[in-house]
Amino acid sequence: MNTKMQPTDEALYRRMKQGDRDALAVLYDRREPSLYRYALHMTGSVHAAEEIAQEVFVQLMSAGDRYDETRGPVEAWLYGVARNLVRVFRRRGSVEEAVDQAVEDDIVGGMIADESLIALREAVRELPGNYREVVVLCDIEERNYDEAARLIGCPVGTIRSRLHRARALLATKLKRYRPVTAGGGF
């Protein structure tokens, strides 16, 4: 068992700014997978998710004084950059490739053939961005309300209300996908 303390993201960032490439590699390995999944679920595009995850770290390396440790954690800053890049990609219409076609790294990738998962993914993609974001963070990435609030930069109550509203919207959207059996139910 490894009892050695892992450096914080902030410590890795400081080391990275001093030219330590290993610190950047550790930070990248630690945060890129979740940023990729976030971008994937927010855009519905493998290509866009890959580009966004890479661009987040390009911006981190060239952040200069844009990241201010006193304003919050590195992880929240990374998600903020990813959130802005998602908006840019969606505005440009650069999210045409469906996530259902190439999600090998995703935990549920092996289950994607299941029609209910396809319907759920489609319904999540149709949510307005602020609702989609809380569903991705809380329900898909399994972040708690405090973590989601920290990453988005809003109060926990806002997370709770957005998530409640998003789940209600999802329930409504998923009714149209409900399969009808001979007995009229599931």
C-alpha positions in Angstrom: 0.0 0.0 0.0 1.3 3.4 -1.0 1.1 5.8 2.0 3.0 8.6 0.2 0.9 11.7 -0.1 0.1 12.7 -3.7 0.8 16.3 -4.6 -2.2 18.6 -4.9 -3.2 19.9 -8.3 -2.1 23.3 -7.2 1.4 22.0 -6.2 1.6 20.3 -9.6 0.6 23.5 -11.3 3.3 25.5 -9.5 5.9 22.9 -10.4 4.7 22.9 -14.0 5.0 26.7 -14.2 8.6 26.3 -13.0 9.3 24.0 -16.0 8.7 20.5 -14.4 7.3 18.4 -17.3 6.7 15.5 -15.0 4.3 17.6 -13.0 2.3 18.4 -16.1 2.2 14.7 -17.0 0.9 13.8 -13.6 -1.7 16.6 -13.7 -2.7 15.5 -17.2 -3.0 11.9 -16.3 -5.1 12.8 -13.2 -7.6 15.2 -14.8 -7.7 14.5 -18.6 -10.0 11.4 -18.4 -12.7 13.2 -16.4 -12.4 16.3 -18.6 -12.7 14.2 -21.7 -15.8 12.4 -20.3 -17.4 15.7 -19.3 -16.8 17.2 -22.8 -18.0 14.0 -24.4 -21.3 14.1 -22.5 -21.7 17.8 -23.0 -21.1 17.8 -26.8 -22.1 14.2 -27.8 -19.0 14.2 -30.0 -15.9 12.1 -29.6 -13.9 14.4 -31.8 -15.0 17.5 -30.0 -14.3 15.9 -26.6 -10.8 15.0 -27.6 -10.1 18.5 -28.9 -11.6 20.1 -25.8 -9.6 17.9 -23.4 -6.4 18.7 -25.2 -7.1 22.4 -25.5 -7.8 22.7 -21.8 -4.2 21.7 -21.1 -2.8 23.8 -23.8 -4.5 26.8 -22.2 -3.3 25.7 -18.7 0.3 25.6 -20.0 -0.1 29.1 -21.5 -2.3 30.4 -18.7 0.3 32.9 -17.5 -1.5 34.8 -14.8 -5.0 33.8 -15.9 -5.2 31.0 -13.3 -5.2 32.5 -9.8 -4.8 30.0 -7.0 -6.6 32.3 -4.5 -9.8 32.2 -6.6 -10.2 28.5 -6.5 -8.7 25.1 -7.3 -7.0 24.1 -10.5 -9.7 21.5 -11.2 -12.4 24.1 -11.2 -10.4 26.3 -13.5 -9.9 23.4 -15.9 -13.7 22.7 -15.9 -14.4 26.3 -16.5 -12.1 26.3 -19.6 -13.8 23.1 -20.8 -17.2 24.6 -20.2 -16.3 27.6 -22.4 -14.8 25.4 -25.1 -18.0 23.2 -25.1 -20.0 26.4 -25.8 -17.6 27.4 -28.6 -17.9 24.0 -30.2 -21.7 23.9 -29.9 -22.0 27.5 -31.4 -19.8 26.5 -34.3 -21.8 23.3 -34.9 -18.7 21.2 -34.5 -20.4 18.4 -32.6 -22.0 16.3 -35.4 -20.5 12.9 -34.6 -22.7 11.0 -32.3 -21.3 9.7 -29.1 -23.0 6.4 -29.6 -20.6 5.5 -32.5 -17.2 5.5 -30.7 -17.3 5.4 -26.9 -14.8 2.6 -26.2 -13.2 4.3 -23.2 -16.5 5.2 -21.6 -17.5 2.9 -18.7 -20.9 2.2 -20.3 -19.4 1.9 -23.8 -19.9 -1.9 -23.8 -23.6 -1.4 -23.0 -24.3 1.3 -25.6 -26.3 -1.1 -27.8 -29.0 -1.1 -25.2 -31.8 1.1 -26.6 -32.7 2.7 -23.2 -29.1 3.9 -22.9 -29.2 5.4 -26.4 -32.5 7.1 -25.5 -31.0 8.4 -22.3 -27.9 9.8 -24.0 -30.1 11.5 -26.6 -32.4 13.0 -24.0 -29.3 14.3 -22.1 -28.0 15.9 -25.3 -31.3 17.7 -25.8 -31.2 19.3 -22.3 -30.3 23.0 -22.1 -26.6 23.4 -21.3 -26.9 24.4 -17.6 -29.1 21.3 -16.9 -27.0 19.0 -19.0 -23.9 20.1 -17.1 -25.4 19.1 -13.7 -26.6 15.8 -15.0 -23.2 15.0 -16.4 -21.4 16.0 -13.2 -23.8 14.6 -10.6 -25.5 11.6 -12.3 -22.9 10.5 -14.9 -19.6 11.5 -13.3 -21.1 10.8 -9.8 -19.8 14.0 -8.3 -21.6 15.2 -5.1 -23.4 18.5 -4.9 -20.5 20.3 -3.2 -18.0 19.1 -5.9 -20.3 20.1 -8.7 -20.9 23.5 -7.2 -17.2 24.0 -6.8 -16.5 23.0 -10.4 -19.3 25.1 -11.9 -18.8 28.0 -9.5 -22.3 28.3 -8.1 -24.1 27.6 -4.8 -25.1 24.1 -3.8 -28.7 25.1 -3.9 -28.4 26.0 -7.5 -27.0 22.6 -8.3 -29.9 20.9 -6.5 -32.6 23.0 -8.2 -31.0 22.5 -11.7 -30.6 18.8 -11.1 -34.2 18.5 -9.9 -35.4 20.4 -13.0 -33.1 18.5 -15.3 -34.4 15.1 -14.0 -38.0 16.2 -14.5 -37.1 17.3 -18.1 -35.4 13.9 -18.7 -38.4 12.0 -17.4 -40.6 13.9 -19.9 -38.2 13.3 -22.8 -37.8 9.6 -22.0 -41.6 9.0 -22.1 -41.4 9.3 -25.9 -38.9 6.4 -26.0 -40.8 4.1 -23.7 -41.3 0.8 -25.5 -44.9 -0.4 -25.6 -45.5 -4.1 -25.1 -48.6 -6.2 -25.8 -49.7 -5.6 -22.2 -49.4 -1.9 -22.7 -46.6 -1.4 -20.1 -43.0 -2.2 -20.0 
